[in-house]
């Protein structure tokens, strides 16, 4: 079995190969397939957390390779299936600068893209959302998430084997789907907050949460993984809410929840993720934590949106040009008609002409008769 250094080298080699693929030639389906094929290799070896020996590694369970935090793949599958999600109720000043820059490069606007792509962008860029305790679902803050250097957001959920190695007792909440007879995997660990945090692959800066009120969850489960369905569920699409664990008077722990509320430790009806994150100051974060690597799928999805926006703009311009040409043609046809009509109006009518001719003839006859009468009078004289 290779050691941790060799495993890291394998992951780095895989990442470099993925990064070398020209995304302009890779559709979102292609990028999704790449992620799914390469993810098991990137997660095959995991380093044991302290106090276990650092040189040991454990092979992930095959089931664990499917239970990841790859929300982007879930959002894209929902998109491809024709599902939709409402756009996020997010004010412009809360949109992170790097997200604005990333979407500006694709020449699209964050507020114009679909709700599914909005979620994919924020998650893939490394952010968790905070909603108001008095108004659940209303986003009041967007918190940056740091990850172990070289990881993507799809990789930050610790596996079941990894968490068990920290001493946590794991409850199997898996169930059988009655219609498909397939197993719906779901696991969670209760009452092991400190151990779960030691297995964290993500971290939150103390300074980032110091000035805001993060909703407190009542569950003692600090970790959970499950098979998230790629479409709307009873509680809607999986999200990425930041929640505080533990009483407010103690040192708080934070975790990312995909379900809006986790207020009990019983097995949930719908599988969800609870991803523990360490809480560190900015100086500690700078030592071994980084911003997440972007996913090829989101980049390809953005390129697809850019092409759609370009086609739409061309259609609008073409439609405008057609309307303008029709308007000019109508104007060109109408103008000669107006000129001819004006000329017709200025010409004497047939009736008036006939009357003028009749009157002229009558005057001529009258003059002729008068002349004849005068001539006869003179001859009689």
Secondary structure, 3 states (H helix, E strand, C coil): CCCHHHHHHHHHHHHHHHHHCCHHHCCHHHHHHHHHHHHHHHCCEEECCCCCCCCCEEECCCCCCCCCCCHHHHHHHHHHCCCCCCCCCCCHHHCCHHHHHHHHHCCCCCCCCCHHHHHHHHHHCCEEEEEECCEEEEEEEEEECEEECCCCHHHCCCCHHHHHCCCCCEEECCEECCCCCCEECEEEEECCHHHHHHCCCEEEEHHHHCCCCCCECCCCEEEEEECCCCCCCCCCCCCCEEEEECCCCCCCEEEEECCCCCCCCCCCCCCCCEEEEEEECHHHHHHHEECCCCCHHHHHHHHHHHHHHHHHHHHHHHHHHHHHHHHHHHHHHHHHHHHHHHHHHHCCCHHHHHHHHHHHHHHHHHHHHHHHHHHHHHHHC
